[in-house]
């Protein structure tokens, strides 16, 4: 697993104090040789910036289960 991989910067609080925030993702991979072709699945946490995040237990459990399959 690779944790906190930067993938973008976004503007936050642009109406009061312009600032940039780094966006991160976690990558879960099966234990397979790097040269072996595989599939990809993207899990998106849909909390609407109100609840939950990529580290929520249900998201981590799903990612680990799919990576192990």
C-alpha positions in Angstrom: 0.0 0.0 0.0 1.2 3.5 -0.8 -0.3 6.1 1.4 -0.7 9.9 0.9 0.3 10.0 -2.8 -0.1 13.6 -4.1 -2.3 13.9 -7.2 -3.4 17.5 -7.3 -3.5 20.9 -5.7 -6.7 22.7 -5.3 -7.7 26.2 -4.1 -9.4 26.3 -0.7 -11.1 29.3 1.0 -10.7 31.2 -2.2 -13.3 33.8 -1.1 -11.4 34.8 2.0 -7.7 33.8 1.9 -6.5 32.2 -1.3 -4.5 29.1 -0.5 -3.7 25.7 -2.0 -4.2 22.3 -0.5 -2.6 19.1 -1.6 -5.0 16.3 -2.5 -3.9 12.8 -1.6 -4.9 9.2 -2.5 -3.9 5.8 -1.2 -2.9 3.0 -3.7 -3.7 -0.7 -2.8 -2.1 -3.3 -5.1 -2.2 -7.1 -5.2 1.0 -9.0 -4.4 1.8 -9.7 -8.1 4.9 -9.2 -10.2 5.2 -5.7 -11.6 5.4 -6.9 -15.2 2.1 -8.9 -14.9 -0.9 -7.2 -16.5 -3.7 -6.5 -14.1 -7.0 -4.6 -13.6 -7.6 -1.3 -11.8 -10.5 -0.3 -9.6 -11.1 3.2 -8.3 -13.0 3.6 -5.0 -14.3 7.1 -4.5 -15.5 8.1 -1.0 -18.7 10.0 -1.5 -19.0 12.0 1.8 -19.6 15.3 0.2 -16.8 16.8 2.4 -19.2 16.3 5.3 -18.3 12.9 6.7 -15.8 10.1 6.2 -12.6 10.1 4.1 -10.3 7.6 2.3 -9.2 6.3 5.7 -12.7 5.3 6.9 -12.7 1.6 8.0 -15.2 0.6 5.4 -13.2 2.2 2.5 -10.0 0.6 3.8 -11.7 -2.8 4.1 -13.1 -2.7 0.6 -9.7 -1.6 -0.9 -7.9 -4.4 0.9 -10.5 -7.0 -0.2 -10.3 -6.0 -3.8 -6.5 -5.9 -3.8 -6.4 -9.4 -2.3 -8.8 -10.8 -5.0 
